[in-house]
Amino acid sequence: MSISAELTEELNILTRYNLASAQEGIKVHHTAAPELIAAVKRLHSKGLVDQEDGGYLTGLGIEAAEHIQKAMIILTD
């Protein structure tokens, strides 16, 4: 299984969330790169973030981000 560019963008966004604070979200502005805007919209449609422009992680989003961030720590050590 290969990782598509779209999935890579989504994974990169999920690694940017600060899991230590549920009060911290991400805002993707309309001036951001089109692929970043599209990735955040896909995460929203998948139920991982609460707004089309980022916002806060949902319960499912928190779980996904935890797994991704742990995998990144393991793979980059």
N, C-alpha and C positions, 0 to 999 in steps of 0.2 A: 504494500500500500504506500503510495507516494502522497506527500502533503502538497496540496494545491496552494497557489499564491493567495487565494481567498482565505483558506483556512489558516495560513501563516499570519495574515493580517489580524484575524480574529484572535488567535493565540497571543499575538503581541499586545493587543488591547487588554486582554484578560491579565497579562502579567503586570500591567501598569496600575492595577487597582491595589490600594493599600488595605490589606485584609485585617490589619490591626485596628482599623476604625471603620465602623459601619456608617459613620457620618461623612465619609469622604467619597465623593463620586468623581466622575470624569465628564467633562463637557467637550464635545468635539464641535468646533465652530464651522460655519459654512465655508470658511476660507481654507479649511484643512484639505489635504490631498484627497481627491475623489475616491481613491481606494480605501482610505481610512473612514470616510463618511459612509461608504457602502458597507464596510465591515461592521461598523457600529449598528447600522440598520439591520443587518443580518442577525447580529447578536440580540437585538430587540425582538425581531420576529421569532427567534428561537426561545424567547422567554428568559434570557440570561441577564439583560439589563432592562431597567424600567422605562427608559425614554429612547426615542429614535436617535437622539444626539448624545447618548451615553447615559448620564444620570448615575443611579445607584445599581449595584448588583442585586438581583433577586436572590431568593434562597437557592435556586438551582445555579445561578451565576456564581454565588459564593462557593458552592461545592466545586464547580468546574474550575474556578480560579485557584482554589486551594490545591487541587490535584495538579494543575498546570504549573503553578509556582513551585510546588515540591519537586516535580519532575525536572524543572529547570535547575534547581539547586543540585540535584543528584547528577544531572548530565553535565553541568559546568564545573563541578569540583574536580 
